[in-house]
Amino acid sequence: MQVKSDYKSAGVNIAEGEKFVDAIKPIVRKTFSGNVLSGIGNFGAFYRPEFAVYKDPVLVSSIDGVGTKLKIAAALNKYDTIGEDLVNHCVNDIAVCGAVPMFFLDYFATGKLINKNAVQVVKGLARGCKNNGCSLIGGETAEMPGVYAGDDFDLAGSITGIVDRKRILDSSNVKAGDVLIGIRSNGLHTNGFSLVRKIFGTGKNLGRKFGKLPLPLGKELLKVHRSYLKVIQKSISLFKVCSIAHITGGGIAGNTSRIIPKGLHAEVIWNAWKHGEIFNVIRSAGGVPEEDMRRTFNLGIGLVFIVRKNQSEQFMRFLIAQKERPSMIGSVQRI
């Protein structure tokens, strides 16, 4: 006898997906700026940029994911922050180039769509977009039981921003003797979670306090990746900033090397700032070698500005006035 087969029996519930889309429409619509052409109902999203305010406009794009921070969120049944993590991460990646964000698109893939959890993820995406003046204009939700087990899921997103060509920040203006000024992260941001899970797992340890941490480990780990857009934009409007690095995977040395010309390198003074208790806890509990700590984590510095030495003191005072906690963490030297 022939067994009846349909898409739902194969693990894909189209009706549930349609309910999800209906649930997130009003959430997403609140992020729309006047540049979004909505209501067209096509296969792509439409955004009308205001090029007239730029002399030589350049579009800047980036794409990223949240990594295995997702596993911590799932273990704690808290899904409303990881979307904001993703948006802020992507915003920072283009902001350090001098760009301001225009629009964002997300990709949510799962083994089994759990509507209430997915809606919470989108709420985080929308909050991140609103806070950064960015429109969440589209996305894709894929239910793939043959790829993801159970309700496992992945989250990725792409962002597009704009900058005047003459205001692009890159390595071309960096010279030997320039100063590295770091400003604080609020924790791991979105990097190093595979190592953290190896050390602590995703069970009872997430509810425990370690060392001098003010919060249980799980809450410390889920602190939202900071957006540095506002301080970056204000900084480059008032100072001649040579370049900026967003500290993600690869740590301070790995990421600053991307914005320094060949023949030069960043000489980092690793004891120039307090690394933060979460990093002390990871280092101690896992017996992690210092070299691995430096390559895996931001160690409490989420953003590094490179400025001329004769401007560094004034820039430090400016950052303090912006309620930041800056530290001079090194300099650019010849190899």
C-alpha positions as CSV (number, residue, x, y, z in Angstrom):
1,M,0.0,0.0,0.0
2,Q,1.3,3.4,-0.9
3,V,2.0,5.7,2.0
4,K,0.6,9.2,1.7
5,S,3.3,11.8,1.8
6,D,3.1,15.6,2.0
7,Y,5.4,18.5,2.9
8,K,4.3,18.5,6.6
9,S,5.1,14.9,7.0
10,A,8.6,15.7,5.7
11,G,9.0,18.1,8.5
12,V,8.1,21.4,6.9
13,N,5.0,23.2,8.1
14,I,4.0,25.9,5.6
15,A,1.0,27.0,7.6
16,E,3.2,27.6,10.6
17,G,5.5,29.6,8.5
18,E,2.7,31.7,7.2
19,K,1.5,32.4,10.8
20,F,5.1,33.5,11.7
21,V,5.2,36.0,8.8
22,D,1.8,37.4,9.8
23,A,3.0,37.8,13.4
24,I,6.2,39.7,12.5
25,K,4.8,42.0,9.9
26,P,3.8,44.8,12.4
27,I,7.1,44.4,14.3
28,V,9.2,44.8,11.1
29,R,7.1,47.6,9.7
30,K,7.9,49.8,12.8
31,T,11.6,49.9,11.6
32,F,10.8,51.3,8.2
33,S,12.1,54.8,7.4
34,G,10.6,57.0,4.7
35,N,13.1,55.4,2.2
36,V,11.4,52.0,2.3
37,L,8.9,51.5,-0.6
38,S,6.5,49.1,1.1
39,G,3.3,47.4,-0.1
40,I,4.8,46.4,-3.5
41,G,4.5,42.7,-2.8
42,N,7.4,41.4,-5.0
43,F,10.3,39.0,-4.6
44,G,12.7,41.7,-3.4
45,A,12.6,44.6,-0.9
46,F,12.8,48.2,-2.2
47,Y,14.8,51.0,-0.6
48,R,15.2,54.4,-2.1
49,P,18.5,56.0,-0.9
50,E,19.0,59.8,-0.6
51,F,22.1,60.1,-2.7
52,A,21.7,63.9,-3.1
53,V,23.2,64.6,0.3
54,Y,26.5,62.9,-0.7
55,K,29.0,64.3,-3.1
56,D,30.4,60.8,-4.0
57,P,28.3,58.1,-2.3
58,V,29.7,54.7,-1.7
59,L,27.6,51.7,-0.5
60,V,29.2,49.6,2.2
61,S,27.9,46.1,2.9
62,S,28.7,43.4,5.5
63,I,27.3,40.0,6.5
64,D,27.7,38.0,9.7
65,G,26.1,35.6,12.2
66,V,25.8,35.3,15.9
67,G,27.8,32.0,16.1
68,T,27.2,29.6,19.0
69,K,25.9,32.3,21.3
70,L,22.7,30.9,19.9
71,K,23.2,27.8,22.0
72,I,23.4,29.9,25.2
73,A,20.2,31.7,24.3
74,A,18.4,28.4,23.6
75,A,19.7,26.8,26.9
76,L,18.3,29.8,28.8
77,N,15.1,29.9,26.7
78,K,15.8,33.6,26.0
79,Y,15.6,34.6,22.4
80,D,14.9,38.3,22.4
81,T,18.5,39.6,22.5
82,I,20.4,37.6,19.8
83,G,18.7,39.5,17.0
84,E,19.9,42.8,18.5
85,D,23.4,41.2,18.9
86,L,23.4,40.4,15.1
87,V,22.3,43.9,14.0
88,N,24.8,45.7,16.3
89,H,27.6,43.5,15.1
90,C,26.9,44.2,11.5
91,V,26.3,47.9,12.2
92,N,29.8,48.1,13.8
93,D,31.4,46.4,10.9
94,I,30.3,49.1,8.5
95,A,30.5,52.0,11.0
96,V,34.2,51.5,11.4
97,C,34.5,52.2,7.7
98,G,32.8,55.6,8.2
99,A,29.4,54.4,7.0
100,V,25.9,54.8,8.4
101,P,23.4,52.0,8.1
102,M,20.4,52.1,5.7
103,F,18.8,48.7,5.7
104,F,19.2,45.1,7.0
105,L,18.1,41.7,5.9
106,D,18.1,38.5,8.0
107,Y,18.2,34.8,7.5
108,F,16.7,32.4,10.0
109,A,17.1,28.7,9.4
110,T,15.8,25.9,11.7
111,G,15.0,22.3,12.0
112,K,11.5,23.0,13.3
113,L,9.9,26.4,13.4
114,I,8.8,27.4,16.9
115,N,6.8,30.5,16.3
116,K,7.0,32.0,19.8
117,N,10.8,31.7,19.8
118,A,11.2,33.0,16.2
119,V,9.0,36.0,16.9
120,Q,11.3,36.9,19.9
121,V,14.3,36.7,17.6
122,V,12.7,39.2,15.2
123,K,11.8,41.5,18.0
124,G,15.5,41.7,18.8
125,L,16.3,42.3,15.2
126,A,13.7,45.1,15.0
127,R,14.9,46.7,18.3
128,G,18.5,46.7,17.0
129,C,17.5,48.3,13.7
130,K,15.4,51.0,15.4
131,N,18.2,51.9,17.8
132,N,20.6,52.2,14.9
133,G,18.3,54.1,12.5
134,C,18.2,51.1,10.2
135,S,15.3,49.6,8.3
136,L,14.6,45.8,8.5
137,I,13.4,45.5,5.0
138,G,13.4,41.7,4.4
139,G,14.4,38.3,5.4
140,E,14.2,34.6,4.8
141,T,12.9,31.9,7.1
142,A,13.8,28.3,6.2
143,E,12.6,25.1,7.9
144,M,15.2,22.4,7.1
145,P,14.8,19.3,9.2
146,G,17.3,17.4,7.2
147,V,20.0,19.9,8.0
148,Y,19.2,21.1,11.6
149,A,18.2,18.7,14.3
150,G,15.0,19.3,16.2
151,D,14.5,23.0,16.9
152,D,18.1,23.9,16.4
153,F,18.5,27.1,14.4
154,D,21.0,29.5,12.9
155,L,20.7,33.3,12.4
156,A,22.6,35.5,10.0
157,G,22.1,38.9,8.5
158,S,23.4,41.4,6.0
159,I,23.6,45.2,6.2
160,T,24.0,48.0,3.7
161,G,25.2,51.5,4.6
162,I,26.5,54.6,2.9
163,V,29.5,56.9,3.2
164,D,31.0,59.7,1.2
165,R,34.1,58.4,-0.6
166,K,36.3,61.0,0.9
167,R,35.2,60.0,4.4
168,I,36.0,56.3,4.1
169,L,38.2,55.0,6.9
170,D,40.8,52.5,6.0
171,S,44.6,51.9,6.5
172,S,45.8,54.5,4.1
173,N,46.1,57.3,6.7
174,V,47.8,55.2,9.4
175,K,51.4,56.0,10.2
176,A,54.1,54.8,12.6
177,G,53.8,56.6,16.0
178,D,50.0,56.7,15.8
179,V,48.2,55.8,19.1
180,L,45.7,53.0,19.7
181,I,42.8,54.1,22.0
182,G,40.4,51.4,23.0
183,I,36.9,51.7,24.4
184,R,35.1,49.1,26.4
185,S,33.0,46.2,25.4
186,N,30.4,44.9,27.8
187,G,31.5,41.3,27.6
188,L,32.1,38.7,25.0
189,H,29.9,40.4,22.4
190,T,29.4,37.6,19.8
191,N,32.8,35.8,19.8
192,G,34.4,32.9,21.7
193,F,31.3,31.0,22.7
194,S,32.5,27.6,21.4
195,L,35.3,27.8,23.9
196,V,33.0,29.0,26.6
197,R,30.6,26.1,26.0
198,K,33.5,23.7,26.1
199,I,34.5,25.0,29.6
200,F,31.1,25.5,31.2
201,G,28.6,23.6,29.1
202,T,25.0,24.7,28.7
203,G,23.6,23.3,31.9
204,K,23.5,24.3,35.5
205,N,26.7,26.4,35.3
206,L,24.7,29.0,33.4
207,G,22.7,29.7,36.5
208,R,25.7,30.0,38.8
209,K,27.8,33.0,39.8
210,F,31.5,32.7,39.3
211,G,34.3,34.8,40.7
212,K,33.3,38.4,41.2
213,L,30.6,38.4,38.4
214,P,27.6,40.4,39.6
215,L,25.2,38.2,37.5
216,P,24.8,34.5,36.9
217,L,27.1,33.3,34.1
218,G,24.3,32.8,31.6
219,K,23.1,36.4,31.9
220,E,26.7,37.7,31.7
221,L,27.2,35.7,28.4
222,L,23.9,37.1,26.9
223,K,24.8,40.7,27.4
224,V,24.0,42.4,24.1
225,H,26.8,43.2,21.7
226,R,27.3,47.0,21.9
227,S,26.6,49.3,19.0
228,Y,29.3,51.9,18.6
229,L,27.6,53.7,15.8
230,K,26.9,57.0,17.7
231,V,30.3,57.4,19.3
232,I,32.0,56.6,15.9
233,Q,29.9,59.1,14.0
234,K,30.5,61.8,16.6
235,S,34.2,61.1,16.8
236,I,34.8,61.3,13.0
237,S,32.8,64.5,12.8
238,L,35.0,66.2,15.4
239,F,38.4,64.6,15.0
240,K,40.8,63.4,12.3
241,V,40.5,59.7,13.1
242,C,43.0,57.7,11.1
243,S,41.2,54.3,11.3
244,I,39.0,52.2,13.5
245,A,38.8,48.5,14.3
246,H,35.8,46.5,15.5
247,I,37.2,43.8,17.8
248,T,35.6,40.5,16.9
249,G,37.0,37.0,16.2
250,G,40.8,37.2,16.2
251,G,41.0,39.6,19.1
252,I,42.7,43.0,19.3
253,A,45.8,42.1,17.4
254,G,44.0,40.2,14.6
255,N,41.5,42.9,14.0
256,T,43.8,45.9,14.2
257,S,46.1,44.3,11.7
258,R,43.3,44.7,9.1
259,I,43.5,48.5,9.3
260,I,47.3,49.0,9.5
261,P,49.4,49.2,6.3
262,K,52.1,46.6,5.4
263,G,55.4,47.3,7.1
264,L,53.7,48.4,10.3
265,H,52.1,46.6,13.2
266,A,50.1,47.4,16.4
267,E,52.2,47.2,19.6
268,V,49.6,46.4,22.2
269,I,50.2,47.1,25.9
270,W,48.1,44.2,27.3
271,N,48.1,45.5,30.9
272,A,46.9,49.0,30.0
273,W,43.3,48.2,31.0
274,K,41.3,45.9,33.2
275,H,40.2,43.0,31.1
276,G,36.9,42.5,32.9
277,E,35.8,39.8,35.3
278,I,34.1,37.6,32.7
279,F,37.5,37.1,31.0
280,N,39.2,36.3,34.3
281,V,36.6,33.7,35.0
282,I,37.0,32.0,31.6
283,R,40.8,32.2,31.9
284,S,40.8,30.6,35.3
285,A,38.0,28.0,34.9
286,G,39.3,26.8,31.6
287,G,43.0,27.1,32.2
288,V,43.1,29.0,28.9
289,P,46.6,30.1,27.8
290,E,47.0,33.8,27.5
291,E,47.8,33.7,23.8
292,D,44.5,31.9,23.2
293,M,42.6,34.4,25.3
294,R,44.1,37.2,23.2
295,R,43.2,35.6,19.9
296,T,39.7,34.4,20.9
297,F,38.2,37.3,23.0
298,N,38.0,41.0,22.9
299,L,39.3,41.1,26.5
300,G,37.1,44.1,27.4
301,I,38.0,46.3,24.4
302,G,35.2,46.4,21.8
303,L,36.6,49.1,19.5
304,V,40.0,50.6,18.8
305,F,40.5,54.0,17.4
306,I,43.8,54.9,15.7
307,V,44.7,58.7,16.1
308,R,47.7,60.9,15.8
309,K,49.8,61.1,19.0
310,N,49.4,64.9,19.2
311,Q,45.6,64.5,19.2
312,S,45.4,61.5,21.6
313,E,45.0,63.4,24.9
314,Q,42.2,65.6,23.5
315,F,40.5,62.6,22.0
316,M,40.6,60.7,25.3
317,R,39.0,63.7,27.1
318,F,36.3,63.7,24.4
319,L,35.5,60.0,24.9
320,I,35.3,60.4,28.6
321,A,32.8,63.2,28.1
322,Q,30.8,60.8,26.0
323,K,30.6,58.5,29.1
324,E,33.1,56.0,27.6
325,R,36.0,54.5,29.5
326,P,38.9,54.8,27.0
327,S,42.4,53.5,27.5
328,M,45.6,54.1,25.5
329,I,46.4,50.5,24.7
330,G,49.4,50.8,22.4
331,S,50.8,52.4,19.3
332,V,51.6,51.7,15.6
333,Q,55.2,50.7,15.1
334,R,57.4,49.7,12.2
335,I,58.1,46.0,11.8
